[in-house]
Amino acid sequence: MNLEEFLEHTNSGKTIHFPSEAQELCDELLREATRIKMKLNCEYHTEEEIRQIMAELTGQDVNETLNLIPPFHTDCGKNIHIGENVFINSNCTMQDQGGVYIGDDVLIGHNVCILTLNHDFEIEKRAELHPSPIHIKNKAWIGSNATILPGVTIGEGAIVAAGAVVTKDVDAKTIVGGVPAKLIKKIE
């Protein structure tokens, strides 16, 4: 299985069985991402160098408006898609096998976890992974220490309060918070 086939597999929501070619490539991508993350996270880099390393990590061009403060963590990297004018604060983790799609003018706080994989609920199949994409729409703000779970869409202009655990879609122009995250108010 090559990278294109892997991304087609995970982007279609197909299970990553254990053992399988998809799982073997998942492990290979983890090793590659770890090598690149060490380069990013273990020494000082200019903003331009950070964007170059992120391009290597994601396997695609990264626009010049990305502002990322290391350290940054991922266990794949190849299914991260970042819009214009995005700010990602330190210690963000993106488990992106299922696809992370970040719109324009998005703010992501310290220690945010964006997680696109679930393990199977059946004990005998617990090692199997179920990918599901996360979409963060334009002008959203994800507060520090928030966790976004698989399959969630954060609506345009929405705010996820610090420490929230988002298990369901968030409507545009709303503020959610808590565990699990619930509507706090609408933004006028």
C-alpha positions in Angstrom: 0.0 0.0 0.0 1.4 3.4 -0.9 0.6 6.8 0.7 -2.1 7.7 -1.9 -3.9 4.4 -1.3 -3.6 4.8 2.4 -5.1 8.3 2.3 -7.9 7.1 0.0 -8.5 4.2 2.5 -8.6 6.4 5.6 -10.5 9.4 4.0 -13.2 7.0 2.9 -13.6 6.0 6.6 -12.5 2.4 6.1 -11.2 0.6 9.2 -7.5 0.2 9.7 -7.4 -3.5 10.6 -4.7 -5.0 12.7 -2.6 -6.5 11.2 -2.9 -5.1 7.7 -1.0 -3.2 5.0 -2.7 0.0 6.2 -1.6 -0.6 9.7 2.0 -1.3 8.6 2.0 2.0 6.6 0.5 3.7 9.6 3.5 2.6 11.7 5.9 3.7 8.9 4.3 7.1 8.8 4.6 7.4 12.5 8.3 6.7 12.4 8.8 9.3 9.6 6.6 11.9 11.5 8.7 11.3 14.6 11.9 11.9 12.8 10.6 15.2 11.3 9.0 16.3 14.6 12.3 15.8 16.4 13.9 18.2 13.9 11.0 20.7 14.4 10.8 20.5 18.2 14.3 20.1 19.4 16.0 23.2 18.2 15.2 26.8 17.4 13.9 27.6 13.9 12.8 30.8 12.1 9.2 31.1 11.0 10.3 30.2 7.4 12.2 27.1 8.6 9.1 26.0 10.6 7.0 26.3 7.5 9.6 24.3 5.5 9.6 21.5 8.1 5.8 21.5 8.2 5.8 21.1 4.4 8.1 18.1 4.8 5.9 16.7 7.5 2.6 17.1 5.6 4.1 16.4 2.1 2.5 19.5 0.7 3.1 23.2 0.4 2.4 25.2 3.5 1.4 28.8 2.9 3.5 31.7 4.2 0.7 32.9 6.6 1.0 29.8 8.9 2.2 30.8 12.4 3.1 27.7 14.4 4.8 27.7 17.8 6.6 24.5 18.5 6.5 21.9 19.9 4.0 20.3 17.6 3.0 16.7 17.6 1.5 14.3 15.1 1.7 10.6 14.5 1.1 10.8 10.7 1.3 14.3 9.3 0.2 13.5 5.7 -3.5 14.2 6.2 -3.2 17.7 7.7 -4.7 20.5 5.5 -4.2 24.1 6.7 -5.8 27.3 5.3 -4.6 30.9 5.3 -3.7 33.0 8.4 -3.8 30.0 10.9 -2.2 30.3 14.3 -1.3 27.1 16.1 0.1 27.6 19.6 2.6 25.3 21.4 2.1 21.7 22.2 -0.7 21.1 19.7 -1.3 17.4 18.8 -3.0 16.4 15.6 -3.7 12.7 15.1 -4.5 13.2 11.5 -4.9 9.8 9.8 -8.6 10.5 9.3 -8.0 14.0 8.0 -7.7 17.3 9.7 -9.1 20.2 7.6 -8.4 23.7 9.1 -10.0 26.7 7.4 -8.7 30.3 7.2 -8.2 32.7 10.1 -8.3 29.8 12.7 -6.8 30.2 16.2 -5.7 27.0 18.0 -4.6 27.4 21.6 -1.9 25.7 23.7 -2.1 21.9 24.3 -5.1 21.3 21.9 -5.7 17.7 20.8 -7.3 17.1 17.5 -8.0 13.3 17.2 -9.3 11.6 14.1 -9.1 7.9 15.2 -11.2 5.7 17.5 -10.4 2.2 18.6 -13.0 -0.5 18.1 -15.3 -1.1 21.0 -15.2 -4.9 20.8 -12.4 -6.2 23.0 -11.2 -8.7 20.5 -10.9 -6.0 17.8 -9.6 -3.2 20.1 -6.4 -2.7 18.1 -8.4 -1.8 15.0 -8.7 1.9 14.2 -11.7 3.8 12.8 -10.8 7.1 11.0 -13.1 10.0 10.8 -12.2 13.6 9.7 -12.3 16.8 11.7 -13.2 20.0 10.0 -12.4 23.4 11.7 -14.1 26.1 9.6 -13.0 29.7 9.0 -12.5 32.1 11.9 -13.0 29.4 14.6 -11.0 29.6 17.9 -10.1 26.5 19.8 -9.2 27.4 23.4 -6.2 25.9 25.3 -6.4 22.3 26.4 -9.5 21.5 24.3 -9.9 18.1 22.8 -11.7 17.6 19.5 -12.9 14.0 18.9 -13.2 12.1 15.6 -15.8 13.2 13.1 -16.5 16.6 14.6 -17.0 19.8 12.6 -16.4 23.1 14.3 -18.6 25.7 12.5 -17.4 29.0 11.1 -16.7 31.7 13.7 -17.3 29.2 16.6 -15.4 29.3 19.9 -14.5 26.1 21.8 -13.7 27.1 25.4 -10.5 26.1 27.1 -10.6 22.6 28.4 -13.7 21.5 26.5 -14.0 18.0 25.1 -15.9 18.3 21.8 -17.8 15.1 20.9 -20.4 16.6 18.5 -20.5 19.2 15.8 -20.4 22.8 16.9 -22.7 25.2 15.1 -21.3 28.3 13.4 -21.1 31.5 15.6 -21.6 29.6 18.9 -19.5 29.2 22.1 -19.3 25.7 23.6 -17.6 24.5 26.7 -17.4 21.7 29.3 -17.0 17.9 29.3 -18.7 17.0 27.0 -18.9 20.4 25.3 -22.4 22.0 25.4 -23.7 25.2 24.0 -22.9 28.2 26.2 -24.2 31.0 24.0 -24.7 32.2 20.4 -22.4 34.9 19.0 -24.3 37.9 17.6 
